[in-house]
């Protein structure tokens, strides 16, 4: 389920930046769809000015929008 949601976020037109928060507390901000690849069980993140990261989808704690909603809160979706 989370894999399908991530693919929707990456393919969304227009693209909206989002944050992936891992269970260990690490965060990865995705500002461009070219900087992330969703595979069967892995996520590849390659920011243009940093090292690249690969991690299992099942290590994602939440996915959050980087656009604040009207109350100033970030939209947060907990991983199942």
C-alpha angles and dihedrals in degrees: 000000000000091000091058091048091051091050090051090052092049094046096043116127113241094028116233119202117244141181127234113208116197127211090251091058098257116137130204119195115210112205100162131034090227089065096065136053123192113207133175096283104352140067121213116201119187113175111195095238102035144053118287123249134207122192138159118264089232090064092065112110097183146343117223134189115241089212112089114228122229093283092050094251123130116241108244129194117191117217113245 
